[in-house]
Amino acid sequence: MAEMIREKEMFEEKDLEQLLRCFLSLNSKDHHPVIVQAFSEIWEDLI
C-alpha cells in the first residue's frame, strides 16, 4: 500500500482519502479496521 502511494506520488490529502475509500469499498467490513490502521501509519510517515 505504501509502495503504491509513493510510486503514484499520491501525497495530496484528497488523493489519499479517495484511495482509502476505494480500499474500503473493495474489501470486507471485517478488514476495515486493519486497512484504516495501515493508512493511519502511512499518513504519519508522510507528514
PDB file of N, CA, C and O in Angstrom, chain B, residues numbered from 101:
ATOM      1  N   MET B 101       0.827  -1.183   0.000  1.00  0.00           N
ATOM      2  CA  MET B 101       0.000   0.000   0.000  1.00  0.00           C
ATOM      3  C   MET B 101       0.878   1.255   0.000  1.00  0.00           C
ATOM      4  O   MET B 101       0.671   2.153  -0.816  1.00  0.00           O
ATOM      5  N   ALA B 102       1.840   1.323   0.895  1.00  0.00           N
ATOM      6  CA  ALA B 102       2.728   2.482   0.966  1.00  0.00           C
ATOM      7  C   ALA B 102       3.543   2.613  -0.309  1.00  0.00           C
ATOM      8  O   ALA B 102       3.777   3.718  -0.799  1.00  0.00           O
ATOM      9  N   GLU B 103       3.970   1.487  -0.837  1.00  0.00           N
ATOM     10  CA  GLU B 103       4.752   1.481  -2.074  1.00  0.00           C
ATOM     11  C   GLU B 103       3.941   2.087  -3.225  1.00  0.00           C
ATOM     12  O   GLU B 103       4.461   2.888  -4.001  1.00  0.00           O
ATOM     13  N   MET B 104       2.684   1.704  -3.327  1.00  0.00           N
ATOM     14  CA  MET B 104       1.818   2.221  -4.382  1.00  0.00           C
ATOM     15  C   MET B 104       1.617   3.726  -4.225  1.00  0.00           C
ATOM     16  O   MET B 104       1.632   4.458  -5.214  1.00  0.00           O
ATOM     17  N   ILE B 105       1.430   4.188  -3.007  1.00  0.00           N
ATOM     18  CA  ILE B 105       1.226   5.614  -2.747  1.00  0.00           C
ATOM     19  C   ILE B 105       2.448   6.404  -3.187  1.00  0.00           C
ATOM     20  O   ILE B 105       2.319   7.457  -3.811  1.00  0.00           O
ATOM     21  N   ARG B 106       3.630   5.901  -2.864  1.00  0.00           N
ATOM     22  CA  ARG B 106       4.863   6.595  -3.263  1.00  0.00           C
ATOM     23  C   ARG B 106       5.061   6.542  -4.776  1.00  0.00           C
ATOM     24  O   ARG B 106       5.423   7.543  -5.395  1.00  0.00           O
ATOM     25  N   GLU B 107       4.826   5.381  -5.362  1.00  0.00           N
ATOM     26  CA  GLU B 107       5.012   5.206  -6.802  1.00  0.00           C
ATOM     27  C   GLU B 107       4.097   6.127  -7.606  1.00  0.00           C
ATOM     28  O   GLU B 107       4.513   6.711  -8.607  1.00  0.00           O
ATOM     29  N   LYS B 108       2.852   6.251  -7.161  1.00  0.00           N
ATOM     30  CA  LYS B 108       1.866   7.088  -7.862  1.00  0.00           C
ATOM     31  C   LYS B 108       1.933   8.546  -7.417  1.00  0.00           C
ATOM     32  O   LYS B 108       1.191   9.388  -7.925  1.00  0.00           O
ATOM     33  N   GLU B 109       2.836   8.849  -6.453  1.00  0.00           N
ATOM     34  CA  GLU B 109       3.005  10.204  -5.913  1.00  0.00           C
ATOM     35  C   GLU B 109       1.680  10.776  -5.420  1.00  0.00           C
ATOM     36  O   GLU B 109       1.294  11.894  -5.763  1.00  0.00           O
ATOM     37  N   MET B 110       1.003   9.982  -4.610  1.00  0.00           N
ATOM     38  CA  MET B 110      -0.300  10.372  -4.062  1.00  0.00           C
ATOM     39  C   MET B 110      -0.095  10.995  -2.681  1.00  0.00           C
ATOM     40  O   MET B 110      -0.305  10.347  -1.655  1.00  0.00           O
ATOM     41  N   PHE B 111       0.317  12.262  -2.673  1.00  0.00           N
ATOM     42  CA  PHE B 111       0.627  12.906  -1.409  1.00  0.00           C
ATOM     43  C   PHE B 111      -0.409  13.945  -0.997  1.00  0.00           C
ATOM     44  O   PHE B 111      -0.335  14.497   0.102  1.00  0.00           O
ATOM     45  N   GLU B 112      -1.364  14.211  -1.863  1.00  0.00           N
ATOM     46  CA  GLU B 112      -2.427  15.159  -1.534  1.00  0.00           C
ATOM     47  C   GLU B 112      -3.473  14.461  -0.665  1.00  0.00           C
ATOM     48  O   GLU B 112      -3.788  13.289  -0.867  1.00  0.00           O
ATOM     49  N   GLU B 113      -3.995  15.198   0.295  1.00  0.00           N
ATOM     50  CA  GLU B 113      -4.988  14.632   1.216  1.00  0.00           C
ATOM     51  C   GLU B 113      -6.185  14.044   0.471  1.00  0.00           C
ATOM     52  O   GLU B 113      -6.652  12.956   0.807  1.00  0.00           O
ATOM     53  N   LYS B 114      -6.681  14.756  -0.535  1.00  0.00           N
ATOM     54  CA  LYS B 114      -7.862  14.281  -1.273  1.00  0.00           C
ATOM     55  C   LYS B 114      -7.570  12.978  -2.009  1.00  0.00           C
ATOM     56  O   LYS B 114      -8.443  12.116  -2.108  1.00  0.00           O
ATOM     57  N   ASP B 115      -6.354  12.825  -2.526  1.00  0.00           N
ATOM     58  CA  ASP B 115      -5.987  11.589  -3.223  1.00  0.00           C
ATOM     59  C   ASP B 115      -5.926  10.413  -2.256  1.00  0.00           C
ATOM     60  O   ASP B 115      -6.380   9.313  -2.570  1.00  0.00           O
ATOM     61  N   LEU B 116      -5.362  10.655  -1.081  1.00  0.00           N
ATOM     62  CA  LEU B 116      -5.262   9.588  -0.083  1.00  0.00           C
ATOM     63  C   LEU B 116      -6.641   9.208   0.451  1.00  0.00           C
ATOM     64  O   LEU B 116      -6.914   8.031   0.685  1.00  0.00           O
ATOM     65  N   GLU B 117      -7.502  10.191   0.644  1.00  0.00           N
ATOM     66  CA  GLU B 117      -8.867   9.898   1.101  1.00  0.00           C
ATOM     67  C   GLU B 117      -9.617   9.071   0.055  1.00  0.00           C
ATOM     68  O   GLU B 117     -10.338   8.134   0.394  1.00  0.00           O
ATOM     69  N   GLN B 118      -9.441   9.424  -1.206  1.00  0.00           N
ATOM     70  CA  GLN B 118     -10.092   8.675  -2.280  1.00  0.00           C
ATOM     71  C   GLN B 118      -9.568   7.239  -2.319  1.00  0.00           C
ATOM     72  O   GLN B 118     -10.344   6.300  -2.495  1.00  0.00           O
ATOM     73  N   LEU B 119      -8.269   7.068  -2.156  1.00  0.00           N
ATOM     74  CA  LEU B 119      -7.682   5.730  -2.148  1.00  0.00           C
ATOM     75  C   LEU B 119      -8.201   4.919  -0.965  1.00  0.00           C
ATOM     76  O   LEU B 119      -8.509   3.736  -1.113  1.00  0.00           O
ATOM     77  N   LEU B 120      -8.300   5.540   0.202  1.00  0.00           N
ATOM     78  CA  LEU B 120      -8.837   4.849   1.371  1.00  0.00           C
ATOM     79  C   LEU B 120     -10.274   4.408   1.120  1.00  0.00           C
ATOM     80  O   LEU B 120     -10.633   3.269   1.419  1.00  0.00           O
ATOM     81  N   ARG B 121     -11.095   5.297   0.575  1.00  0.00           N
ATOM     82  CA  ARG B 121     -12.482   4.926   0.263  1.00  0.00           C
ATOM     83  C   ARG B 121     -12.528   3.757  -0.716  1.00  0.00           C
ATOM     84  O   ARG B 121     -13.370   2.868  -0.593  1.00  0.00           O
ATOM     85  N   CYS B 122     -11.629   3.764  -1.674  1.00  0.00           N
ATOM     86  CA  CYS B 122     -11.566   2.678  -2.656  1.00  0.00           C
ATOM     87  C   CYS B 122     -11.222   1.358  -1.971  1.00  0.00           C
ATOM     88  O   CYS B 122     -11.889   0.349  -2.196  1.00  0.00           O
ATOM     89  N   PHE B 123     -10.185   1.364  -1.138  1.00  0.00           N
ATOM     90  CA  PHE B 123      -9.800   0.142  -0.423  1.00  0.00           C
ATOM     91  C   PHE B 123     -10.941  -0.362   0.453  1.00  0.00           C
ATOM     92  O   PHE B 123     -11.193  -1.565   0.517  1.00  0.00           O
ATOM     93  N   LEU B 124     -11.627   0.552   1.124  1.00  0.00           N
ATOM     94  CA  LEU B 124     -12.727   0.145   1.997  1.00  0.00           C
ATOM     95  C   LEU B 124     -13.886  -0.435   1.196  1.00  0.00           C
ATOM     96  O   LEU B 124     -14.516  -1.403   1.622  1.00  0.00           O
ATOM     97  N   SER B 125     -14.166   0.150   0.046  1.00  0.00           N
ATOM     98  CA  SER B 125     -15.287  -0.352  -0.760  1.00  0.00           C
ATOM     99  C   SER B 125     -14.985  -1.707  -1.389  1.00  0.00           C
ATOM    100  O   SER B 125     -15.901  -2.485  -1.655  1.00  0.00           O
ATOM    101  N   LEU B 126     -13.716  -1.994  -1.628  1.00  0.00           N
ATOM    102  CA  LEU B 126     -13.330  -3.248  -2.282  1.00  0.00           C
ATOM    103  C   LEU B 126     -13.120  -4.406  -1.310  1.00  0.00           C
ATOM    104  O   LEU B 126     -12.991  -5.558  -1.726  1.00  0.00           O
ATOM    105  N   ASN B 127     -13.086  -4.095  -0.019  1.00  0.00           N
ATOM    106  CA  ASN B 127     -12.790  -5.123   0.974  1.00  0.00           C
ATOM    107  C   ASN B 127     -13.936  -5.291   1.962  1.00  0.00           C
ATOM    108  O   ASN B 127     -14.739  -4.383   2.180  1.00  0.00           O
ATOM    109  N   SER B 128     -13.984  -6.462   2.543  1.00  0.00           N
ATOM    110  CA  SER B 128     -14.991  -6.789   3.546  1.00  0.00           C
ATOM    111  C   SER B 128     -14.877  -5.846   4.744  1.00  0.00           C
ATOM    112  O   SER B 128     -13.786  -5.397   5.098  1.00  0.00           O
ATOM    113  N   LYS B 129     -16.019  -5.558   5.356  1.00  0.00           N
ATOM    114  CA  LYS B 129     -16.020  -4.713   6.557  1.00  0.00           C
ATOM    115  C   LYS B 129     -15.179  -5.323   7.671  1.00  0.00           C
ATOM    116  O   LYS B 129     -14.704  -4.610   8.555  1.00  0.00           O
ATOM    117  N   ASP B 130     -14.996  -6.622   7.631  1.00  0.00           N
ATOM    118  CA  ASP B 130     -14.150  -7.289   8.625  1.00  0.00           C
ATOM    119  C   ASP B 130     -12.712  -6.785   8.563  1.00  0.00           C
ATOM    120  O   ASP B 130     -11.998  -6.811   9.566  1.00  0.00           O
ATOM    121  N   HIS B 131     -12.288  -6.328   7.385  1.00  0.00           N
ATOM    122  CA  HIS B 131     -10.905  -5.884   7.188  1.00  0.00           C
ATOM    123  C   HIS B 131     -10.726  -4.371   7.347  1.00  0.00           C
ATOM    124  O   HIS B 131      -9.598  -3.879   7.347  1.00  0.00           O
ATOM    125  N   HIS B 132     -11.817  -3.644   7.482  1.00  0.00           N
ATOM    126  CA  HIS B 132     -11.738  -2.190   7.549  1.00  0.00           C
ATOM    127  C   HIS B 132     -10.842  -1.673   8.672  1.00  0.00           C
ATOM    128  O   HIS B 132     -10.066  -0.749   8.429  1.00  0.00           O
ATOM    129  N   PRO B 133     -10.905  -2.219   9.889  1.00  0.00           N
ATOM    130  CA  PRO B 133     -10.025  -1.706  10.945  1.00  0.00           C
ATOM    131  C   PRO B 133      -8.540  -1.826  10.591  1.00  0.00           C
ATOM    132  O   PRO B 133      -7.759  -0.924  10.893  1.00  0.00           O
ATOM    133  N   VAL B 134      -8.153  -2.918   9.961  1.00  0.00           N
ATOM    134  CA  VAL B 134      -6.747  -3.120   9.586  1.00  0.00           C
ATOM    135  C   VAL B 134      -6.354  -2.142   8.479  1.00  0.00           C
ATOM    136  O   VAL B 134      -5.254  -1.590   8.496  1.00  0.00           O
ATOM    137  N   ILE B 135      -7.244  -1.933   7.529  1.00  0.00           N
ATOM    138  CA  ILE B 135      -6.976  -1.006   6.430  1.00  0.00           C
ATOM    139  C   ILE B 135      -6.823   0.417   6.965  1.00  0.00           C
ATOM    140  O   ILE B 135      -5.895   1.131   6.584  1.00  0.00           O
ATOM    141  N   VAL B 136      -7.725   0.822   7.839  1.00  0.00           N
ATOM    142  CA  VAL B 136      -7.658   2.165   8.419  1.00  0.00           C
ATOM    143  C   VAL B 136      -6.380   2.319   9.241  1.00  0.00           C
ATOM    144  O   VAL B 136      -5.744   3.372   9.192  1.00  0.00           O
ATOM    145  N   GLN B 137      -5.999   1.301   9.988  1.00  0.00           N
ATOM    146  CA  GLN B 137      -4.764   1.357  10.773  1.00  0.00           C
ATOM    147  C   GLN B 137      -3.550   1.511   9.863  1.00  0.00           C
ATOM    148  O   GLN B 137      -2.663   2.318  10.140  1.00  0.00           O
ATOM    149  N   ALA B 138      -3.508   0.743   8.785  1.00  0.00           N
ATOM    150  CA  ALA B 138      -2.393   0.839   7.837  1.00  0.00           C
ATOM    151  C   ALA B 138      -2.330   2.238   7.223  1.00  0.00           C
ATOM    152  O   ALA B 138      -1.250   2.817   7.108  1.00  0.00           O
ATOM    153  N   PHE B 139      -3.472   2.776   6.834  1.00  0.00           N
ATOM    154  CA  PHE B 139      -3.496   4.124   6.273  1.00  0.00           C
ATOM    155  C   PHE B 139      -3.041   5.147   7.304  1.00  0.00           C
ATOM    156  O   PHE B 139      -2.334   6.094   6.960  1.00  0.00           O
ATOM    157  N   SER B 140      -3.430   4.975   8.544  1.00  0.00           N
ATOM    158  CA  SER B 140      -3.011   5.904   9.603  1.00  0.00           C
ATOM    159  C   SER B 140      -1.498   5.906   9.749  1.00  0.00           C
ATOM    160  O   SER B 140      -0.882   6.964   9.880  1.00  0.00           O
ATOM    161  N   GLU B 141      -0.906   4.734   9.728  1.00  0.00           N
ATOM    162  CA  GLU B 141       0.550   4.627   9.850  1.00  0.00           C
ATOM    163  C   GLU B 141       1.256   5.243   8.647  1.00  0.00           C
ATOM    164  O   GLU B 141       2.266   5.930   8.801  1.00  0.00           O
ATOM    165  N   ILE B 142       0.730   5.001   7.462  1.00  0.00           N
ATOM    166  CA  ILE B 142       1.318   5.576   6.250  1.00  0.00           C
ATOM    167  C   ILE B 142       1.192   7.095   6.281  1.00  0.00           C
ATOM    168  O   ILE B 142       2.137   7.811   5.950  1.00  0.00           O
ATOM    169  N   TRP B 143       0.021   7.580   6.678  1.00  0.00           N
ATOM    170  CA  TRP B 143      -0.226   9.023   6.767  1.00  0.00           C
ATOM    171  C   TRP B 143       0.799   9.680   7.694  1.00  0.00           C
ATOM    172  O   TRP B 143       1.364  10.722   7.360  1.00  0.00           O
ATOM    173  N   GLU B 144       1.037   9.072   8.853  1.00  0.00           N
ATOM    174  CA  GLU B 144       2.009   9.614   9.804  1.00  0.00           C
ATOM    175  C   GLU B 144       3.410   9.643   9.211  1.00  0.00           C
ATOM    176  O   GLU B 144       4.172  10.577   9.465  1.00  0.00           O
ATOM    177  N   ASP B 145       3.757   8.630   8.424  1.00  0.00           N
ATOM    178  CA  ASP B 145       5.071   8.589   7.785  1.00  0.00           C
ATOM    179  C   ASP B 145       5.225   9.673   6.723  1.00  0.00           C
ATOM    180  O   ASP B 145       6.332  10.155   6.483  1.00  0.00           O
ATOM    181  N   LEU B 146       4.127  10.054   6.091  1.00  0.00           N
ATOM    182  CA  LEU B 146       4.182  11.037   5.014  1.00  0.00           C
ATOM    183  C   LEU B 146       4.262  12.468   5.522  1.00  0.00           C
ATOM    184  O   LEU B 146       4.779  13.345   4.830  1.00  0.00           O
ATOM    185  N   ILE B 147       3.748  12.711   6.743  1.00  0.00           N
ATOM    186  CA  ILE B 147       3.756  14.096   7.245  1.00  0.00           C
ATOM    187  C   ILE B 147       4.918  14.352   8.159  1.00  0.00           C
ATOM    188  O   ILE B 147       5.071  15.463   8.666  1.00  0.00           O
TER     189      ILE B 147
END
